[in-house]
Amino acid sequence: MSLAHPLNESPSTCSPWRTEMSQQVLGQHLAALDWAAIEQSLDQNGSAILTGLLGATDCDSLSALYDHQALFRSHVLMARHGFGRGEYKYFRYPLPGIVAQLRGALYPKLVALANRWNEHMNLPVRYPVEHEDFLQRCHEAGQQRPTPLLLQYGPEDYNCLHQDLYGEHVFPVQVAILLSEPGEDFTGGEFVITEHRPRMQSRPQVIGLKKGDAVIFAVHHRPVQGVRGFYRVTLRHGVSRLHTGKRHTLGVIFHDAQ
């Protein structure tokens, strides 16, 4: 799955980077994964790792997009808002082809789990099978700004624990793909999840990722089976302090923002 993107093209022409081939290879890759085991991990831990979702060339091509401002709708410096240190940029529509393809291909693999979670948590919302239908729901509610983003960290940068909530409509899981190699491109900078359980101490998780690995994780809440049925726990995620180097991540969020 190669991006092969001509970086000097305008945003309106950058979307289809070898779209047909990428869709085929991505579809084959996702179909080969053990989704029963992935769902089990999400049920048990609120997270699951997809090993080697992207190849090194794809990771490098995506990281290189960070300097092409025409592809993005906004640029956030975390320190200005108390979010930590580091920065990130939200893509504008049309999304780069591989980003749109990842978003559209991953969503159908996760929608059954999302609906099951909401049922266990006694939440009335159910999600349509196709991502385009869910986006239409978001857009009709005024959530029309795309949320996929690239994040960049340097030495001493970090991301405070947070949740990516952008409006009324929230898909309950999201994906982060590490585009840099730990130990070579950077040190430190581990992906961290905390889970707050009622009347209990918070539980931390440090997620070990390699370049090209993706982590699927709960955005806000997830259900946990207790002795009296399911109860709801609250999750937040962040990135620990980077010691050296530079770290890039692609964030794939399935709901759009107001």
Residue, then its C-alpha position, 0 to 999 in steps of 0.5 A: m500500500s503505497l501513497a505515491h502522492p505528488l506533494n506539489e498538487s493542490p488540496s482539491t487534487c490530492s485526494p485520490w492517491r492511487t485510490e483503487m490500489s490502496q483500497q484493495v490492499l487495505g481491504q485485504h490487510l483488514a480482512a486478514l486480521d483477527w477481529a474477534a480477538i481485537e473486539q475481545s481486547l477492546d472489551q477487556n482493556g478498552s484498547a487493541i493493537l493492529t500490528g503493522l497496519l501501515g508500511a514504512t513508506d506510507c508512514d514517511s509519506l504521511s509524516a511529510l505532509y505535516d509541512h504542507q499547510a494547504l492540506f490542513r484546516s487548523h494548526v494547534l499549539m498545545a501549550r497555548h491551550g494548556f493541552g501539554r506541549g507539541e502541536y497538531k493539525y486537522f486535515r481539511y476536506p477532501l481528506p488525503g486519499i489514504v486517510a479517507q480510506l483508513r477512516g472508511a475501511l476501519y469504521p465498518k469493522l468497529v460499528a458492531l462493537a460500538n452498537r453493542w457497547n451502547e446497548h450495554m451502557n443503556l445508551p439509545v444511539r445506534y450507528p449506521v453500517e456505512h461511515e458516510d451515513f454516520l457522517q451525514r448524521c454529524h453534518e446535519a447536526g452541524q458537525q461538519r469539520p473533519t477531525p483526522l489529524l497529524l500530531q508532531y512532538g519534539p524533545e520535552d513535548y507531551n500530550c495531557l490526558h484528554q478525550d476527543l469529543y467534538g459535539e453531540h455525535v461521538f463514535p465511541v472508538q478511534v484509532a492512532i497510528l504511530l508514524s515514527e520508530p521508537g528508539e530510532d526517531f525518538t525516545g520516550g513519548e509512550f501512548v498512555i490510556t487511563e481508565h477511571r472506574p467507579r469507587m476505585q483507583s484509576r487504571p493506567q495503560v502504557i501502549g507499546l507501539k512500533k512504526g506503522d502500528a495502530v491502536i484502537f481505543a475508547v474515546h470516552h466511555r466503555p462498558v465493563q461487566g460487573v456482578r450486577g451487570f454492566y457499568r460504565v467506565t471513563l477513559r482518557h488518553g495522552v502521550s508521555r514526555l518525549h526525551t529526544g527526537k521527533r514523533h509523528t502520529l496520525g489520528v483517525i477520529f470517525h465523528d466530525a466536529q462542530 
